[in-house]
Amino acid sequence: MASIMIDWSEPDEAGKWENCGQRVLRETLESPEHTQFKEVAKELDVLEEGGESLVPYYEETINSYSDPMMNYGYLLETEPKDEDVLKVVLNTNCSVMYNSETEEHFIVLCGGGMDLSQDIAISYVWLEKWIPEDLITQVCKQRGLSIGGGRFDELKKAILEQAENYEGRFKRLREDWKNL
């Protein structure tokens, strides 16, 4: 997979990174009605039963898992929407970091210990609507390894659609080379 090494412990690294996942969560928590993200939060079913607060969910789960843990970043080609960043943080072992020096966004891992290729791939689907070619061949096919249910089905659908696009592109490339 195409990733870059980022040593989060280096002092010169700290000042140039913003954790977009934590920022979006903070903004969501500070909004009394969560108007910006109410639909996303409702869809993800993380609101307290009968309530409108994400605070307990954030304090118990997200706060401790939204910091980068692994020293890798996966470059995004587009600037992600806050709603999509929230979806990634609430549903994967990933967050989004912004580098103020290069003005680039990266998917970062906030968990480790197993193959998180499914998390990275579904994050790309939600943030950019596609998965990079070098990653798509590396995604673990085991259902429910790190994402399950409908999210796994969504990932599978995205991979199948992209594989069909790649297949057509490579057939044309092969024909072009044959005709030289």
Buried (B, 14 or more C-beta within 10 A) or exposed (E): BEBEEBEBEEEEBEEEBBBBBBBBBEBBBEEEEBEBBBEBBEEBEBBEEEEEEBEEBBEEEBBEBBBBBBBBBBBBEEEBEBBBBBBBBBBBBBBBBBBEEEEBBBBBBBBEEEEBBBBBBBBBBBBBEBBBEEBBEBBBEEEEBBBEEEBBEBBBEBBEEBEEEEEEEEEEEEEEEEEE
